[in-house]
Amino acid sequence: MATETRQESSSSRTSRSKSNNDTDKAFESLDANEVNIAELQRLTMKDLLELARSEKLSDYTGLKKQDLIFKILKERTKMNGLMFGEGTLEILPDGFGFLRSPDYHYLPCPDDIYVSPSQIRRFGLRNGATVAGQIRPPKENERYFALLRVEAINGQDPNLLSDKVFFDDLTPLHPETRLRLSADPNDLSSRIVDIVAPIGMGQRGLIVSPPRAGKTILLQNLAKSVIKNHPDAYVIMLLIDERPEEVTDMERQVKGPQCEVVSSTFDEPPSRHIQVSEMVIEKAKRMVEYGQDVIIFLDSITRLARAWNTEVPHSGKILTGGVDANALQRP
């Protein structure tokens, strides 16, 4: 379990207080519009099929969820003209980026939104920023929707981004706010952790346990307690190399308006484990820059280190257990 919080500079706090009245204006316009890609991504496959049937689409049988959303969006655009999208930015080595959806665990999908290098340079966008704006359908020889205009970055005016202090330049402090890790009187394990090993905002905690001892359930209960006791904090449950049924159970148990469950299951390659973990930590950094408290629950750091050990270039320095010396730097 890890927590992320830093002290904001006075200029960052001042700019945020001045913009409180303008916050979420862009999102109000997005919600008022009929064509919103984020709303479609949250629907289940059954709901999407009923929607396609009600809108009298053709040739949608057998399509995957992402392809069906792509088709619905193209048909709606022909009627309404404009549409809006939202996602978490991932910048590729070539300079351009895509807005990935947390509903797909930040996997590359056909309904991702292309962000040009000029827009990234103009607004100073970085990995993990949550961007919302007006988009257009792909033209001929194009595969993705493209971002036309940036309406909001992390829920605020895009022009305020220049006033934000980089995460690496923020001041690390000792914790001043305690995390309450127990909420249910019948949950003795969480209460014992809260008494024996209390933890505060900005601290890191590690659960060392043998297999099949119940550490995943303990993490689940701790996350549910944090969501209940700290409704203003944003909770991210990151599952690396887990079974799909455990991911489903976690999504059903750990939920809330300020919570998301992100996973990379055991049938995915180590590069995917690394990609999703980097997206989560970068998103947390961007949210902290905007004054948000973020708590990350990671299950498990052992499997994440194993993925890094597989993907990192070998340095020739091998530690105990066959682990490369460079593999443990990021985890």
ROZAGU-801560 format. One record per residue (C-alpha): residue in one letter; x, y, z. Coordinates in nm, 4 decimals, m for minus. Layout:
N
<pt A; <X; Y; Z>> ...
REM end
This chain:
331
<pt M; <0.0000; 0.0000; 0.0000>> <pt A; <0.1325; 0.3412; m0.0853>> <pt T; <0.0075; 0.6946; m0.0430>> <pt E; <0.0927; 1.0029; m0.2428>> <pt T; <0.0678; 1.3557; m0.1030>> <pt R; <0.2918; 1.6596; m0.1178>> <pt Q; <0.2817; 2.0164; 0.0113>> <pt E; <0.1578; 2.2672; m0.2429>> <pt S; <0.3270; 2.6005; m0.2947>> <pt S; <0.1394; 2.9204; m0.2030>> <pt S; <0.1028; 3.0173; m0.5702>> <pt S; <m0.0603; 2.6817; m0.6476>> <pt R; <m0.3094; 2.7214; m0.3619>> <pt T; <m0.3896; 3.0803; m0.4663>> <pt S; <m0.4537; 2.9874; m0.8278>> <pt R; <m0.6792; 2.7018; m0.7203>> <pt S; <m0.8837; 2.9219; m0.4838>> <pt K; <m0.9357; 3.1817; m0.7572>> <pt S; <m1.0627; 2.9182; m0.9964>> <pt N; <m1.3039; 2.7425; m0.7594>> <pt N; <m1.6055; 2.9164; m0.9127>> <pt D; <m1.4973; 2.8138; m1.2620>> <pt T; <m1.4258; 2.4505; m1.1756>> <pt D; <m1.6170; 2.1864; m1.3714>> <pt K; <m1.7758; 2.4363; m1.6146>> <pt A; <m1.6267; 2.2401; m1.8984>> <pt F; <m1.7635; 1.9157; m1.7554>> <pt E; <m2.1116; 2.0677; m1.7245>> <pt S; <m2.1062; 2.1342; m2.0973>> <pt L; <m1.9818; 1.7815; m2.1598>> <pt D; <m2.2628; 1.6250; m1.9581>> <pt A; <m2.5202; 1.8400; m2.1330>> <pt N; <m2.4096; 1.7141; m2.4723>> <pt E; <m2.5647; 1.3989; m2.6099>> <pt V; <m2.2517; 1.2544; m2.7705>> <pt N; <m2.0041; 1.1792; m2.4923>> <pt I; <m1.7552; 0.8978; m2.5431>> <pt A; <m1.6882; 0.8569; m2.1692>> <pt E; <m2.0557; 0.7822; m2.0998>> <pt L; <m2.0599; 0.5099; m2.3654>> <pt Q; <m1.7427; 0.3506; m2.2265>> <pt R; <m1.9086; 0.3067; m1.8864>> <pt L; <m2.1996; 0.1063; m2.0331>> <pt T; <m2.2043; m0.2718; m2.0301>> <pt M; <m2.2044; m0.4756; m2.3489>> <pt K; <m2.5735; m0.5563; m2.3010>> <pt D; <m2.6624; m0.1873; m2.2741>> <pt L; <m2.4563; m0.1048; m2.5827>> <pt L; <m2.6336; m0.3723; m2.7872>> <pt E; <m2.9723; m0.2377; m2.6800>> <pt L; <m2.8567; 0.1142; m2.7681>> <pt A; <m2.7390; 0.0029; m3.1124>> <pt R; <m3.0707; m0.1748; m3.1681>> <pt S; <m3.2729; 0.1310; m3.0614>> <pt E; <m3.0720; 0.3590; m3.2911>> <pt K; <m3.1236; 0.1125; m3.5784>> <pt L; <m2.7574; 0.0553; m3.6537>> <pt S; <m2.6618; m0.2063; m3.9100>> <pt D; <m2.3847; m0.4671; m3.9099>> <pt Y; <m2.3095; m0.4474; m3.5385>> <pt T; <m2.3483; m0.8178; m3.4646>> <pt G; <m2.0243; m0.9820; m3.3517>> <pt L; <m1.8398; m0.6573; m3.2799>> <pt K; <m1.6257; m0.6205; m2.9688>> <pt K; <m1.7217; m0.3590; m2.7123>> <pt Q; <m1.4652; m0.1034; m2.8277>> <pt D; <m1.5558; m0.1513; m3.1954>> <pt L; <m1.9266; m0.1171; m3.1151>> <pt I; <m1.8645; 0.2110; m2.9311>> <pt F; <m1.6619; 0.3301; m3.2302>> <pt K; <m1.9532; 0.2537; m3.4638>> <pt I; <m2.2144; 0.4191; m3.2396>> <pt L; <m2.0026; 0.7335; m3.2130>> <pt K; <m1.9555; 0.7596; m3.5892>> <pt E; <m2.3298; 0.7251; m3.6512>> <pt R; <m2.4169; 0.9807; m3.3836>> <pt T; <m2.1651; 1.2268; m3.5208>> <pt K; <m2.3366; 1.2209; m3.8596>> <pt M; <m2.6561; 1.3418; m3.6905>> <pt N; <m2.5274; 1.5789; m3.4217>> <pt G; <m2.1969; 1.7006; m3.5620>> <pt L; <m2.0035; 1.7523; m3.2357>> <pt M; <m1.9025; 1.5122; m2.9621>> <pt F; <m1.6899; 1.5189; m2.6502>> <pt G; <m1.4432; 1.2814; m2.4952>> <pt E; <m1.2360; 1.2376; m2.1834>> <pt G; <m0.9460; 1.0178; m2.0813>> <pt T; <m0.6055; 0.9865; m1.9199>> <pt L; <m0.3191; 1.0964; m2.1425>> <pt E; <m0.0423; 0.8565; m2.2400>> <pt I; <0.2355; 1.0181; m2.4439>> <pt L; <0.4223; 0.7822; m2.6758>> <pt P; <0.7941; 0.8128; m2.7651>> <pt D; <0.7045; 0.9641; m3.1053>> <pt G; <0.5656; 1.2780; m2.9389>> <pt F; <0.1919; 1.2269; m2.9878>> <pt G; <m0.0409; 1.0720; m2.7337>> <pt F; <m0.3745; 0.9034; m2.6711>> <pt L; <m0.6467; 0.9499; m2.4136>> <pt R; <m0.6912; 0.6078; m2.2516>> <pt S; <m1.0025; 0.5071; m2.0620>> <pt P; <m0.9838; 0.3823; m1.6996>> <pt D; <m1.2863; 0.1642; m1.7791>> <pt Y; <m1.0546; m0.0414; m2.0049>> <pt H; <m0.7677; m0.0330; m1.7519>> <pt Y; <m0.5765; 0.2039; m1.9845>> <pt L; <m0.5462; m0.0575; m2.2580>> <pt P; <m0.5011; 0.0688; m2.6172>> <pt C; <m0.8471; 0.0516; m2.7796>> <pt P; <m1.0072; 0.1560; m3.1121>> <pt D; <m1.2055; 0.4330; m2.9384>> <pt D; <m0.8960; 0.6008; m2.7911>> <pt I; <m0.8606; 0.9715; m2.8688>> <pt Y; <m0.5536; 1.0943; m3.0567>> <pt V; <m0.3731; 1.4009; m2.9166>> <pt S; <m0.1352; 1.5787; m3.1536>> <pt P; <0.2192; 1.6856; m3.0536>> <pt S; <0.1256; 2.0527; m3.1074>> <pt Q; <m0.1522; 2.0317; m2.8470>> <pt I; <0.0805; 1.8556; m2.6031>> <pt R; <0.3410; 2.1314; m2.6428>> <pt R; <0.0872; 2.4156; m2.6323>> <pt F; <m0.0671; 2.3173; m2.2992>> <pt G; <0.2409; 2.1478; m2.1539>> <pt L; <0.0543; 1.8196; m2.1137>> <pt R; <0.2265; 1.5311; m1.9380>> <pt N; <0.1606; 1.1633; m1.8856>> <pt G; <m0.1310; 1.0929; m1.6541>> <pt A; <m0.3221; 1.4181; m1.7065>> <pt T; <m0.6999; 1.3751; m1.7304>> <pt V; <m0.8009; 1.5695; m2.0418>> <pt A; <m1.1537; 1.6456; m2.1646>> <pt G; <m1.2570; 1.8276; m2.4781>> <pt Q; <m1.4247; 1.8325; m2.8149>> <pt I; <m1.3279; 1.5524; m3.0544>> <pt R; <m1.3935; 1.4659; m3.4173>> <pt P; <m1.4369; 1.1312; m3.5951>> <pt P; <m1.1474; 0.9889; m3.7982>> <pt K; <m1.1052; 1.1079; m4.1549>> <pt E; <m1.0036; 0.8892; m4.4461>> <pt N; <m0.6901; 0.6856; m4.3769>> <pt E; <m0.7230; 0.7678; m4.0042>> <pt R; <m0.7957; 0.5099; m3.7357>> <pt Y; <m0.8719; 0.7119; m3.4222>> <pt F; <m1.0859; 0.9965; m3.2989>> <pt A; <m0.8860; 1.3185; m3.2683>> <pt L; <m0.8935; 1.5885; m3.0021>> <pt L; <m0.9972; 1.9239; m3.1507>> <pt R; <m1.0070; 2.1510; m2.8468>> <pt V; <m0.9042; 2.1037; m2.4842>> <pt E; <m1.1903; 2.2034; m2.2534>> <pt A; <m1.0532; 2.0926; m1.9150>> <pt I; <m0.7413; 1.9406; m1.7587>> <pt N; <m0.7940; 1.7527; m1.4326>> <pt G; <m1.1349; 1.9203; m1.3991>> <pt Q; <m1.0010; 2.2756; m1.4225>> <pt D; <m0.9346; 2.5442; m1.6813>> <pt P; <m0.6483; 2.4394; m1.9149>> <pt N; <m0.4840; 2.7810; m1.8713>> <pt L; <m0.4263; 2.7076; m1.5015>> <pt L; <m0.1826; 2.4273; m1.5835>> <pt S; <0.1080; 2.6713; m1.6122>> <pt D; <0.0534; 2.7741; m1.2478>> <pt K; <0.0864; 2.4199; m1.1141>> <pt V; <0.4112; 2.3108; m0.9508>> <pt F; <0.5694; 1.9921; m1.0860>> <pt F; <0.5427; 1.6920; m0.8560>> <pt D; <0.9213; 1.6565; m0.8342>> <pt D; <0.9468; 2.0206; m0.7203>> <pt L; <0.6917; 1.9874; m0.4394>> <pt T; <0.8135; 1.9711; m0.0796>> <pt P; <0.7959; 1.6280; 0.0903>> <pt L; <0.6765; 1.6487; 0.4495>> <pt H; <0.6208; 1.4185; 0.7424>> <pt P; <0.2558; 1.3083; 0.7684>> <pt E; <0.0144; 1.5423; 0.9431>> <pt T; <m0.3118; 1.3617; 0.8617>> <pt R; <m0.3748; 1.0080; 0.9810>> <pt L; <m0.5434; 0.7534; 0.7565>> <pt R; <m0.8259; 0.5737; 0.9343>> <pt L; <m0.7952; 0.2140; 0.8189>> <pt S; <m1.0932; 0.0671; 1.0042>> <pt A; <m1.4618; 0.1411; 0.9551>> <pt D; <m1.6485; m0.1834; 1.0286>> <pt P; <m1.6603; m0.2827; 1.4003>> <pt N; <m1.6745; m0.6493; 1.2985>> <pt D; <m1.3543; m0.6258; 1.0908>> <pt L; <m1.0909; m0.7028; 1.3528>> <pt S; <m0.7981; m0.7322; 1.1088>> <pt S; <m0.8307; m0.3731; 0.9860>> <pt R; <m0.8728; m0.2483; 1.3422>> <pt I; <m0.5558; m0.4285; 1.4529>> <pt V; <m0.3617; m0.2748; 1.1620>> <pt D; <m0.4999; 0.0672; 1.2552>> <pt I; <m0.3804; 0.0263; 1.6157>> <pt V; <m0.0493; m0.1577; 1.5720>> <pt A; <0.0732; 0.0022; 1.2481>> <pt P; <m0.0973; 0.3416; 1.1979>> <pt I; <m0.0170; 0.5236; 0.8754>> <pt G; <m0.0556; 0.8829; 0.7574>> <pt M; <m0.0855; 1.0716; 0.4314>> <pt G; <0.2455; 1.0542; 0.2481>> <pt Q; <0.3740; 0.7350; 0.4089>> <pt R; <0.4360; 0.3958; 0.2534>> <pt G; <0.3229; 0.0675; 0.3999>> <pt L; <0.4129; m0.2903; 0.3076>> <pt I; <0.2260; m0.6109; 0.3892>> <pt V; <0.4605; m0.9118; 0.4083>> <pt S; <0.2687; m1.2374; 0.3978>> <pt P; <0.2954; m1.5967; 0.2743>> <pt P; <0.0662; m1.7060; m0.0104>> <pt R; <m0.3012; m1.7752; 0.0592>> <pt A; <m0.2921; m1.5938; 0.3933>> <pt G; <m0.5635; m1.3401; 0.3062>> <pt K; <m0.3594; m1.0305; 0.2243>> <pt T; <m0.5794; m0.9460; m0.0774>> <pt I; <m0.8915; m0.9467; 0.1411>> <pt L; <m0.7083; m0.7332; 0.3974>> <pt L; <m0.6161; m0.4809; 0.1274>> <pt Q; <m0.9770; m0.4826; 0.0093>> <pt N; <m1.1070; m0.4062; 0.3580>> <pt L; <m0.8463; m0.1337; 0.4100>> <pt A; <m0.9446; 0.0305; 0.0810>> <pt K; <m1.3148; 0.0213; 0.1712>> <pt S; <m1.2359; 0.1814; 0.5071>> <pt V; <m1.0321; 0.4599; 0.3476>> <pt I; <m1.3116; 0.5312; 0.0979>> <pt K; <m1.5623; 0.5597; 0.3837>> <pt N; <m1.3444; 0.7567; 0.6262>> <pt H; <m1.1785; 0.9873; 0.3705>> <pt P; <m1.4385; 1.0684; 0.1014>> <pt D; <m1.2298; 1.3557; m0.0394>> <pt A; <m0.9276; 1.1337; m0.1122>> <pt Y; <m0.8954; 0.9495; m0.4427>> <pt V; <m0.8332; 0.5751; m0.4071>> <pt I; <m0.6699; 0.3661; m0.6814>> <pt M; <m0.6626; m0.0120; m0.6424>> <pt L; <m0.3882; m0.1443; m0.8720>> <pt L; <m0.3889; m0.5204; m0.9325>> <pt I; <m0.0820; m0.6633; m1.1073>> <pt D; <m0.0643; m1.0219; m1.2387>> <pt E; <m0.3867; m1.1208; m1.0621>> <pt R; <m0.6605; m1.3623; m1.1672>> <pt P; <m0.9544; m1.2122; m1.3629>> <pt E; <m1.2094; m1.3356; m1.1085>> <pt E; <m1.0209; m1.1528; m0.8320>> <pt V; <m1.0341; m0.8354; m1.0414>> <pt T; <m1.4110; m0.8724; m1.0828>> <pt D; <m1.4572; m0.9270; m0.7101>> <pt M; <m1.2451; m0.6213; m0.6318>> <pt E; <m1.4445; m0.4054; m0.8750>> <pt R; <m1.7690; m0.5123; m0.7087>> <pt Q; <m1.6475; m0.4658; m0.3527>> <pt V; <m1.4281; m0.1548; m0.3803>> <pt K; <m1.6282; 0.1169; m0.5508>> <pt G; <m1.7184; 0.4795; m0.5047>> <pt P; <m1.7204; 0.8161; m0.6823>> <pt Q; <m1.3576; 0.8754; m0.5801>> <pt C; <m1.2264; 0.5268; m0.6536>> <pt E; <m1.1101; 0.3199; m0.9485>> <pt V; <m0.9833; m0.0362; m0.9864>> <pt V; <m0.7078; m0.0839; m1.2448>> <pt S; <m0.5683; m0.4241; m1.3318>> <pt S; <m0.3327; m0.6209; m1.5527>> <pt T; <m0.4148; m0.9906; m1.5269>> <pt F; <m0.1780; m1.2887; m1.5312>> <pt D; <m0.2494; m1.3649; m1.8998>> <pt E; <m0.0976; m1.0323; m2.0093>> <pt P; <0.2738; m0.9782; m2.0830>> <pt P; <0.5144; m0.8128; m1.8361>> <pt S; <0.5307; m0.5028; m2.0574>> <pt R; <0.1594; m0.4516; m1.9956>> <pt H; <0.2113; m0.4789; m1.6177>> <pt I; <0.4735; m0.2053; m1.6396>> <pt Q; <0.2616; 0.0155; m1.8663>> <pt V; <m0.0427; 0.0142; m1.6398>> <pt S; <0.1639; 0.0737; m1.3253>> <pt E; <0.3376; 0.3711; m1.4885>> <pt M; <0.0009; 0.5149; m1.5969>> <pt V; <m0.1347; 0.4895; m1.2430>> <pt I; <0.1639; 0.6555; m1.0749>> <pt E; <0.1742; 0.9337; m1.3359>> <pt K; <m0.1991; 0.9960; m1.2949>> <pt A; <m0.1515; 1.0136; m0.9181>> <pt K; <0.1283; 1.2694; m0.9602>> <pt R; <m0.0857; 1.4916; m1.1836>> <pt M; <m0.3725; 1.4789; m0.9337>> <pt V; <m0.1385; 1.5679; m0.6461>> <pt E; <m0.0159; 1.8679; m0.8452>> <pt Y; <m0.3777; 1.9861; m0.8499>> <pt G; <m0.4100; 1.9521; m0.4717>> <pt Q; <m0.5804; 1.6117; m0.4569>> <pt D; <m0.4901; 1.3451; m0.2002>> <pt V; <m0.4295; 1.0098; m0.3726>> <pt I; <m0.3982; 0.6690; m0.2063>> <pt I; <m0.2691; 0.3739; m0.4111>> <pt F; <m0.3229; 0.0133; m0.3035>> <pt L; <m0.0916; m0.2202; m0.4976>> <pt D; <m0.1331; m0.5973; m0.5129>> <pt S; <0.1335; m0.7071; m0.5483>> <pt I; <0.4705; m0.5355; m0.5572>> <pt T; <0.6410; m0.8757; m0.5849>> <pt R; <0.4790; m0.9454; m0.9215>> <pt L; <0.5497; m0.5916; m1.0390>> <pt A; <0.9188; m0.6392; m0.9533>> <pt R; <0.9118; m0.9696; m1.1412>> <pt A; <0.7761; m0.7901; m1.4497>> <pt W; <1.0482; m0.5258; m1.4296>> <pt N; <1.3109; m0.7979; m1.3909>> <pt T; <1.1877; m0.9532; m1.7154>> <pt E; <1.1738; m0.6304; m1.9168>> <pt V; <1.4687; m0.4244; m1.7910>> <pt P; <1.7935; m0.4455; m1.9928>> <pt H; <2.0334; m0.6732; m1.8092>> <pt S; <2.3215; m0.4921; m1.6417>> <pt G; <2.5249; m0.8014; m1.5595>> <pt K; <2.4861; m0.7391; m1.1862>> <pt I; <2.2678; m1.0146; m1.0447>> <pt L; <2.1309; m0.9993; m0.6905>> <pt T; <2.0094; m1.2831; m0.4702>> <pt G; <1.7385; m1.4874; m0.6391>> <pt G; <1.8437; m1.3995; m0.9931>> <pt V; <1.7099; m1.0424; m0.9775>> <pt D; <1.8885; m0.7849; m1.1916>> <pt A; <2.0282; m0.4888; m0.9989>> <pt N; <1.8337; m0.2397; m1.2154>> <pt A; <1.5015; m0.4239; m1.1887>> <pt L; <1.4129; m0.2952; m0.8414>> <pt Q; <1.4750; 0.0725; m0.9134>> <pt R; <1.1218; 0.1573; m1.0302>> <pt P; <0.9144; m0.0712; m0.8039>> 
REM end
